[in-house]
């Protein structure tokens, strides 16, 4: 009997073709499986699931997957999967670490520069036909050189952001569950800040690069926003719920902080209406990993985990299985 794989919506063709070489593959339509009930109904027919980060792979879904052997998320973040329920059901879980660090860090820098230098507002001004010649006082922004970047979450992506920021002359501070190795700290001249409050108070730019967990949910709330200097910028390419979005919108409107660059939102695809009208905000639709190179690599890594598990490769030889 051939194994059946569900890819919840279209992804890069070469990844689908790779899985089709081995198995029967069903590809959903865009957004088809973003609700729990549709997944619960479909899953009994499949041996492997390759979901998007918007698919809720809940306990119900996992229990309904009577022949399910692996869920290989098309993302590094896997807060959409109930990993404990998967363990109980004997279903392996994989994510895609490593392959999207550079593209995600590029996106964090792009947002940082766009907000600091008011690029989007300036472009709109020009498109609106308002450009009447060089203006010594127009669109004055913040220079990144010599500013302090606070990175919350110094994993692969946070480290890649730090490398880029160093090239822009920034000082690196970071808060993480544990300290990074000495060599990395030295290379980046990065200072470990044991308390998140202190990191937030000292940063001119705060970049969120942590996973979404119970501990990081709303880690940046009204109180933390209050601690940020009033010129400081918040960059979030991690997960929306790390920030209390309503509190952030209020802080931006009140001038409590200087601006924000956000690629992720609390209730995607919804965006808090007060954010849409907030000043000094650059908002993008969760595109941090959206490069041709990265999206192919993400798909291939997920596909390889599926092939590995279905073909009986020992867990230790499948580098992206989640073991925690
Ligand atoms: C991920 O992989 O978790 C990213 O959010 C995708 O952009």
Boltz pocket constraint, residues with backbone or C-beta under 6 A from the ligand:
constraints:
  - pocket:
      binder: B
      contacts: [[A, 53], [A, 74], [A, 75], [A, 76], [A, 77], [A, 78], [A, 100], [A, 237], [A, 238], [A, 286], [A, 287], [A, 288], [A, 289], [A, 290]]
      max_distance: 6.0
